Amino acid sequence: MIVAGFGYRSGATAASLRSALLLAQAGAPPVTHVATLADKAPLLEALGLPILAVEAVASITTPTRSAASFAAHGTGSVAEAAALAAAGPGARLRVTRQISPDRMATCAIAEGVPA
């Protein structure tokens, strides 16, 4: 499973998500699922991929660190943490968070370990 995890600000649009996804997908394997925090999942419907809603990301360590993300959610990157959590135990990041040109959304890609 290849999961694109998203973090985004209120006011982000489907175009913001698509832009962040395009940046993250450069050189990455095709995404099979998308993920974000459960309360933000509805906007991901615009991407047309199966959605995995993540309840909590506070305990997930990420390679990048946004002070705003850490203050609000207890993790350095909601996109990276959501991708890792949704991809399952042993998942690894293939692409660290990429920021949409309008700076409203971030996307990271994780790969799950086959069972």
TIBAKOL-986297 format. One record per atom (N, C-alpha, C, O): residue number from 1; residue in one letter; atom name; y, z, x. Coordinates in steps of 0.2 Angstrom, whole numbers, plus 5000, padded with zeros to 4 digits. Example, Ala and Ser with C-alpha at 12.3 -4.5 7.8 and 13.67 -1.06 7.14 Angstrom:
2
   num   residuo   atomo     py     pz     px
     1         a       N   4972   5039   5066
     1         a      CA   4978   5039   5062
     1         a       C   4984   5039   5066
     1         a       O   4983   5042   5071
     2         s       N   4989   5035   5064
     2         s      CA   4995   5036   5068
     2         s       C   5000   5039   5064
     2         s       O   5006   5040   5067
This chain:
115
   num   residuo   atomo     py     pz     px
     1         m       N   4994   5000   5004
     1         m      CA   5000   5000   5000
     1         m       C   5006   5000   5004
     1         m       O   5007   5004   5009
     2         i       N   5011   4996   5003
     2         i      CA   5017   4995   5006
     2         i       C   5023   4997   5002
     2         i       O   5024   4994   4996
     3         v       N   5026   5003   5003
     3         v      CA   5031   5005   4998
     3         v       C   5038   5005   5001
     3         v       O   5039   5007   5007
     4         a       N   5043   5002   4997
     4         a      CA   5050   5002   4998
     4         a       C   5053   5008   4995
     4         a       O   5053   5009   4989
     5         g       N   5055   5013   4999
     5         g      CA   5058   5019   4996
     5         g       C   5066   5018   4996
     5         g       O   5069   5015   5000
     6         f       N   5069   5020   4991
     6         f      CA   5076   5019   4990
     6         f       C   5080   5026   4989
     6         f       O   5077   5031   4986
     7         g       N   5086   5026   4991
     7         g      CA   5091   5031   4990
     7         g       C   5097   5028   4988
     7         g       O   5098   5023   4991
     8         y       N   5100   5030   4983
     8         y      CA   5106   5027   4981
     8         y       C   5111   5031   4977
     8         y       O   5109   5036   4974
     9         r       N   5118   5030   4978
     9         r      CA   5123   5033   4975
     9         r       C   5124   5032   4967
     9         r       O   5121   5026   4965
    10         s       N   5126   5036   4963
    10         s      CA   5128   5034   4957
    10         s       C   5133   5029   4957
    10         s       O   5137   5029   4961
    11         g       N   5132   5024   4953
    11         g      CA   5136   5018   4953
    11         g       C   5133   5012   4956
    11         g       O   5136   5007   4956
    12         a       N   5128   5013   4960
    12         a      CA   5124   5008   4963
    12         a       C   5121   5003   4958
    12         a       O   5120   5005   4952
    13         t       N   5121   4997   4960
    13         t      CA   5118   4992   4955
    13         t       C   5112   4989   4957
    13         t       O   5110   4990   4963
    14         a       N   5109   4985   4953
    14         a      CA   5103   4981   4955
    14         a       C   5104   4977   4961
    14         a       O   5100   4976   4966
    15         a       N   5110   4974   4962
    15         a      CA   5112   4970   4967
    15         a       C   5112   4974   4974
    15         a       O   5110   4972   4979
    16         s       N   5114   4980   4973
    16         s      CA   5114   4985   4979
    16         s       C   5107   4986   4981
    16         s       O   5106   4986   4987
    17         l       N   5103   4987   4977
    17         l      CA   5096   4989   4979
    17         l       C   5093   4982   4982
    17         l       O   5089   4983   4987
    18         r       N   5094   4977   4979
    18         r      CA   5091   4970   4981
    18         r       C   5093   4969   4988
    18         r       O   5090   4967   4993
    19         s       N   5100   4970   4990
    19         s      CA   5103   4969   4996
    19         s       C   5099   4974   5002
    19         s       O   5098   4971   5007
    20         a       N   5099   4980   5000
    20         a      CA   5095   4985   5004
    20         a       C   5088   4983   5006
    20         a       O   5086   4983   5011
    21         l       N   5085   4981   5000
    21         l      CA   5078   4978   5001
    21         l       C   5077   4972   5006
    21         l       O   5073   4972   5010
    22         l       N   5081   4968   5005
    22         l      CA   5081   4962   5009
    22         l       C   5082   4963   5016
    22         l       O   5079   4960   5021
    23         l       N   5087   4968   5018
    23         l      CA   5088   4970   5025
    23         l       C   5082   4973   5027
    23         l       O   5080   4972   5033
    24         a       N   5078   4978   5023
    24         a      CA   5073   4981   5026
    24         a       C   5066   4977   5026
    24         a       O   5062   4978   5031
    25         q       N   5066   4972   5022
    25         q      CA   5060   4968   5022
    25         q       C   5060   4963   5028
    25         q       O   5055   4960   5030
    26         a       N   5065   4962   5032
    26         a      CA   5065   4957   5037
    26         a       C   5060   4959   5042
    26         a       O   5061   4964   5046
    27         g       N   5055   4955   5043
    27         g      CA   5050   4957   5048
    27         g       C   5045   4962   5046
    27         g       O   5040   4964   5050
    28         a       N   5045   4964   5040
    28         a      CA   5040   4969   5037
    28         a       C   5035   4966   5033
    28         a       O   5037   4960   5030
    29         p       N   5029   4969   5032
    29         p      CA   5025   4966   5027
    29         p       C   5027   4966   5020
    29         p       O   5032   4970   5018
    30         p       N   5024   4962   5016
    30         p      CA   5027   4962   5009
    30         p       C   5026   4969   5005
    30         p       O   5021   4972   5006
    31         v       N   5031   4970   5001
    31         v      CA   5031   4977   4998
    31         v       C   5027   4976   4991
    31         v       O   5027   4971   4988
    32         t       N   5023   4981   4990
    32         t      CA   5019   4981   4984
    32         t       C   5021   4986   4979
    32         t       O   5020   4985   4973
    33         h       N   5025   4991   4981
    33         h      CA   5028   4996   4976
    33         h       C   5035   4998   4979
    33         h       O   5037   4997   4984
    34         v       N   5039   5001   4974
    34         v      CA   5045   5004   4975
    34         v       C   5045   5011   4973
    34         v       O   5041   5013   4969
    35         a       N   5049   5015   4977
    35         a      CA   5049   5023   4975
    35         a       C   5056   5025   4976
    35         a       O   5060   5023   4980
    36         t       N   5057   5031   4972
    36         t      CA   5063   5035   4973
    36         t       C   5062   5041   4970
    36         t       O   5057   5042   4967
    37         l       N   5067   5045   4969
    37         l      CA   5067   5052   4966
    37         l       C   5066   5050   4958
    37         l       O   5069   5045   4956
    38         a       N   5062   5054   4955
    38         a      CA   5061   5053   4948
    38         a       C   5067   5052   4943
    38         a       O   5067   5048   4939
    39         d       N   5072   5056   4945
    39         d      CA   5078   5055   4940
    39         d       C   5082   5049   4941
    39         d       O   5086   5047   4937
    40         k       N   5080   5045   4947
    40         k      CA   5084   5039   4948
    40         k       C   5079   5033   4947
    40         k       O   5082   5027   4948
    41         a       N   5073   5034   4946
    41         a      CA   5068   5028   4945
    41         a       C   5070   5023   4940
    41         a       O   5068   5017   4942
    42         p       N   5073   5024   4935
    42         p      CA   5075   5018   4930
    42         p       C   5078   5012   4933
    42         p       O   5077   5007   4931
    43         l       N   5083   5013   4938
    43         l      CA   5086   5007   4940
    43         l       C   5082   5003   4944
    43         l       O   5083   4997   4945
    44         l       N   5076   5005   4947
    44         l      CA   5071   5001   4951
    44         l       C   5068   4996   4947
    44         l       O   5065   4992   4949
    45         e       N   5068   4997   4940
    45         e      CA   5064   4992   4936
    45         e       C   5067   4985   4937
    45         e       O   5063   4980   4936
    46         a       N   5073   4985   4939
    46         a      CA   5076   4978   4940
    46         a       C   5073   4974   4946
    46         a       O   5074   4968   4946
    47         l       N   5069   4978   4950
    47         l      CA   5066   4974   4956
    47         l       C   5059   4971   4954
    47         l       O   5056   4967   4958
    48         g       N   5056   4973   4948
    48         g      CA   5050   4970   4946
    48         g       C   5044   4972   4949
    48         g       O   5039   4968   4949
    49         l       N   5044   4977   4953
    49         l      CA   5038   4980   4956
    49         l       C   5036   4986   4953
    49         l       O   5040   4990   4950
    50         p       N   5029   4988   4954
    50         p      CA   5027   4995   4951
    50         p       C   5031   5001   4954
    50         p       O   5033   5001   4960
    51         i       N   5033   5005   4950
    51         i      CA   5038   5011   4952
    51         i       C   5034   5017   4953
    51         i       O   5030   5019   4949
    52         l       N   5035   5020   4959
    52         l      CA   5032   5027   4960
    52         l       C   5038   5032   4960
    52         l       O   5042   5032   4965
    53         a       N   5038   5037   4956
    53         a      CA   5043   5042   4955
    53         a       C   5041   5048   4960
    53         a       O   5035   5050   4959
    54         v       N   5045   5050   4964
    54         v      CA   5044   5056   4968
    54         v       C   5048   5062   4966
    54         v       O   5054   5061   4964
    55         e       N   5044   5067   4965
    55         e      CA   5048   5073   4962
    55         e       C   5052   5077   4967
    55         e       O   5058   5079   4966
    56         a       N   5050   5078   4974
    56         a      CA   5053   5081   4979
    56         a       C   5053   5078   4985
    56         a       O   5047   5076   4987
    57         v       N   5058   5079   4989
    57         v      CA   5058   5076   4996
    57         v       C   5060   5081   5001
    57         v       O   5061   5079   5007
    58         a       N   5062   5087   4999
    58         a      CA   5065   5092   5004
    58         a       C   5061   5094   5010
    58         a       O   5064   5095   5015
    59         s       N   5055   5094   5009
    59         s      CA   5051   5096   5015
    59         s       C   5049   5090   5020
    59         s       O   5045   5091   5024
    60         i       N   5051   5084   5018
    60         i      CA   5049   5078   5022
    60         i       C   5054   5077   5028
    60         i       O   5060   5076   5027
    61         t       N   5051   5077   5034
    61         t      CA   5056   5075   5040
    61         t       C   5056   5068   5041
    61         t       O   5051   5064   5040
    62         t       N   5062   5066   5042
    62         t      CA   5064   5058   5043
    62         t       C   5067   5057   5049
    62         t       O   5070   5061   5052
    63         p       N   5066   5051   5052
    63         p      CA   5069   5049   5058
    63         p       C   5076   5048   5058
    63         p       O   5080   5049   5064
    64         t       N   5079   5047   5053
    64         t      CA   5086   5046   5052
    64         t       C   5089   5052   5048
    64         t       O   5085   5055   5044
    65         r       N   5095   5053   5049
    65         r      CA   5098   5059   5046
    65         r       C   5105   5058   5043
    65         r       O   5110   5057   5047
    66         s       N   5106   5058   5037
    66         s      CA   5112   5058   5033
    66         s       C   5114   5065   5031
    66         s       O   5110   5068   5028
    67         a       N   5120   5067   5033
    67         a      CA   5122   5074   5031
    67         a       C   5123   5075   5024
    67         a       O   5121   5080   5021
    68         a       N   5125   5069   5020
    68         a      CA   5126   5070   5013
    68         a       C   5119   5070   5010
    68         a       O   5118   5074   5005
    69         s       N   5114   5066   5012
    69         s      CA   5107   5067   5010
    69         s       C   5104   5074   5011
    69         s       O   5101   5076   5006
    70         f       N   5105   5076   5017
    70         f      CA   5102   5083   5018
    70         f       C   5105   5088   5014
    70         f       O   5102   5093   5011
    71         a       N   5112   5088   5013
    71         a      CA   5115   5093   5009
    71         a       C   5113   5092   5001
    71         a       O   5112   5098   4998
    72         a       N   5112   5086   4999
    72         a      CA   5110   5086   4992
    72         a       C   5102   5086   4990
    72         a       O   5100   5089   4985
    73         h       N   5098   5084   4995
    73         h      CA   5091   5084   4994
    73         h       C   5087   5087   4999
    73         h       O   5081   5087   4998
    74         g       N   5089   5090   5004
    74         g      CA   5086   5093   5009
    74         g       C   5081   5089   5014
    74         g       O   5077   5091   5017
    75         t       N   5083   5083   5014
    75         t      CA   5080   5078   5019
    75         t       C   5085   5073   5022
    75         t       O   5090   5072   5019
    76         g       N   5084   5071   5028
    76         g      CA   5089   5067   5031
    76         g       C   5090   5060   5028
    76         g       O   5095   5057   5029
    77         s       N   5085   5057   5024
    77         s      CA   5085   5051   5021
    77         s       C   5081   5051   5015
    77         s       O   5075   5051   5016
    78         v       N   5084   5050   5009
    78         v      CA   5080   5050   5003
    78         v       C   5075   5044   5003
    78         v       O   5070   5044   5001
    79         a       N   5078   5038   5006
    79         a      CA   5074   5032   5006
    79         a       C   5068   5033   5010
    79         a       O   5062   5031   5008
    80         e       N   5069   5035   5016
    80         e      CA   5063   5036   5020
    80         e       C   5058   5041   5017
    80         e       O   5052   5040   5017
    81         a       N   5060   5047   5015
    81         a      CA   5056   5052   5012
    81         a       C   5052   5050   5006
    81         a       O   5047   5051   5005
    82         a       N   5056   5046   5002
    82         a      CA   5053   5043   4996
    82         a       C   5047   5038   4997
    82         a       O   5042   5038   4995
    83         a       N   5049   5034   5002
    83         a      CA   5044   5029   5004
    83         a       C   5037   5033   5007
    83         a       O   5032   5031   5006
    84         l       N   5038   5038   5012
    84         l      CA   5033   5041   5015
    84         l       C   5029   5045   5009
    84         l       O   5023   5045   5009
    85         a       N   5032   5049   5005
    85         a      CA   5029   5053   5000
    85         a       C   5025   5048   4995
    85         a       O   5019   5050   4993
    86         a       N   5028   5043   4993
    86         a      CA   5024   5038   4988
    86         a       C   5018   5034   4992
    86         a       O   5013   5033   4988
    87         a       N   5019   5033   4998
    87         a      CA   5013   5029   5002
    87         a       C   5007   5034   5003
    87         a       O   5002   5032   5005
    88         g       N   5008   5040   5002
    88         g      CA   5003   5045   5003
    88         g       C   5002   5048   5010
    88         g       O   5005   5047   5014
    89         p       N   4997   5053   5010
    89         p      CA   4996   5057   5016
    89         p       C   4994   5052   5022
    89         p       O   4990   5047   5021
    90         g       N   4997   5053   5028
    90         g      CA   4996   5049   5034
    90         g       C   5000   5043   5034
    90         g       O   4999   5039   5039
    91         a       N   5004   5042   5029
    91         a      CA   5009   5036   5029
    91         a       C   5013   5036   5035
    91         a       O   5015   5041   5038
    92         r       N   5015   5030   5037
    92         r      CA   5020   5029   5042
    92         r       C   5026   5024   5041
    92         r       O   5024   5020   5037
    93         l       N   5031   5026   5043
    93         l      CA   5037   5021   5042
    93         l       C   5036   5015   5046
    93         l       O   5035   5015   5052
    94         r       N   5037   5009   5042
    94         r      CA   5037   5003   5046
    94         r       C   5044   5001   5047
    94         r       O   5046   4998   5052
    95         v       N   5049   5003   5043
    95         v      CA   5056   5001   5044
    95         v       C   5060   5007   5042
    95         v       O   5059   5010   5036
    96         t       N   5065   5010   5046
    96         t      CA   5069   5015   5044
    96         t       C   5074   5013   5039
    96         t       O   5075   5007   5038
    97         r       N   5078   5018   5037
    97         r      CA   5083   5016   5031
    97         r       C   5088   5010   5033
    97         r       O   5091   5011   5039
    98         q       N   5089   5006   5029
    98         q      CA   5093   5000   5030
    98         q       C   5099   5001   5024
    98         q       O   5097   5003   5019
    99         i       N   5105   5000   5026
    99         i      CA   5110   5002   5021
    99         i       C   5113   4995   5018
    99         i       O   5114   4990   5022
   100         s       N   5113   4995   5012
   100         s      CA   5116   4989   5008
   100         s       C   5123   4988   5011
   100         s       O   5127   4992   5012
   101         p       N   5125   4981   5011
   101         p      CA   5132   4980   5013
   101         p       C   5138   4984   5009
   101         p       O   5143   4985   5012
   102         d       N   5136   4985   5003
   102         d      CA   5141   4989   4999
   102         d       C   5141   4996   5000
   102         d       O   5145   5000   4997
   103         r       N   5136   4999   5004
   103         r      CA   5135   5006   5006
   103         r       C   5133   5010   5000
   103         r       O   5134   5016   5000
   104         m       N   5130   5007   4995
   104         m      CA   5128   5011   4989
   104         m       C   5121   5012   4989
   104         m       O   5119   5017   4985
   105         a       N   5117   5009   4993
   105         a      CA   5110   5010   4992
   105         a       C   5107   5010   4999
   105         a       O   5109   5006   5004
   106         t       N   5101   5013   5000
   106         t      CA   5097   5013   5006
   106         t       C   5090   5011   5005
   106         t       O   5088   5013   4999
   107         c       N   5087   5008   5009
   107         c      CA   5080   5006   5008
   107         c       C   5076   5007   5015
   107         c       O   5078   5005   5020
   108         a       N   5070   5010   5014
   108         a      CA   5065   5011   5020
   108         a       C   5058   5009   5018
   108         a       O   5057   5009   5012
   109         i       N   5054   5006   5022
   109         i      CA   5048   5004   5021
   109         i       C   5042   5008   5024
   109         i       O   5043   5009   5030
   110         a       N   5037   5011   5020
   110         a      CA   5032   5014   5023
   110         a       C   5025   5011   5021
   110         a       O   5025   5008   5016
   111         e       N   5020   5012   5026
   111         e      CA   5014   5009   5024
   111         e       C   5009   5015   5024
   111         e       O   5009   5020   5028
   112         g       N   5005   5015   5018
   112         g      CA   5000   5020   5017
   112         g       C   4994   5019   5021
   112         g       O   4993   5013   5024
   113         v       N   4990   5024   5022
   113         v      CA   4984   5023   5026
   113         v       C   4978   5021   5021
   113         v       O   4977   5025   5016
   114         p       N   4974   5016   5022
   114         p      CA   4969   5014   5018
   114         p       C   4964   5020   5017
   114         p       O   4962   5023   5022
   115         a       N   4961   5020   5011
   115         a      CA   4956   5026   5009
   115         a       C   4950   5024   5012
   115         a       O   4945   5027   5011
